[in-house]
């Protein structure tokens, strides 16, 4: 159910690694729990982020959730499309619904993340 090529956090973010860059977003579980997403507040390009720190927020018709960065580094890109179409996160959370890209300063941050099986098990699945 969860893509095997990604790493996951216990707070429902995912990471896709390409070289020293980590693309991040929220899992399908998180988007389903939030319901219809109406606004996404993303960090500024060039902003530093720390693993485990808040990097943005996701607002739905039901709640506001924090986007926590799974890795430390610098924001090198954000998904500006989500400003006009935040529902993309619900429709394609692992593809077009990505939120930010981080140039990792400490790739060892990845060692603390879950694989797909461990993430699914953490949900009671």
Secondary structure as GFF3:
##gff-version 3
##sequence-region A 1 125
A	DSSP	beta_strand	7	8	.	.	.	ID=ss1
A	DSSP	beta_strand	13	18	.	.	.	ID=ss2
A	DSSP	beta_strand	21	26	.	.	.	ID=ss3
A	DSSP	alpha_helix	28	34	.	.	.	ID=ss4
A	DSSP	beta_strand	37	41	.	.	.	ID=ss5
A	DSSP	beta_strand	48	49	.	.	.	ID=ss6
A	DSSP	beta_strand	54	60	.	.	.	ID=ss7
A	DSSP	beta_strand	64	68	.	.	.	ID=ss8
A	DSSP	beta_strand	73	78	.	.	.	ID=ss9
A	DSSP	alpha_helix	81	84	.	.	.	ID=ss10
A	DSSP	alpha_helix	88	91	.	.	.	ID=ss11
A	DSSP	beta_strand	100	104	.	.	.	ID=ss12
A	DSSP	three_ten_helix	107	112	.	.	.	ID=ss13
A	DSSP	alpha_helix	116	122	.	.	.	ID=ss14
###
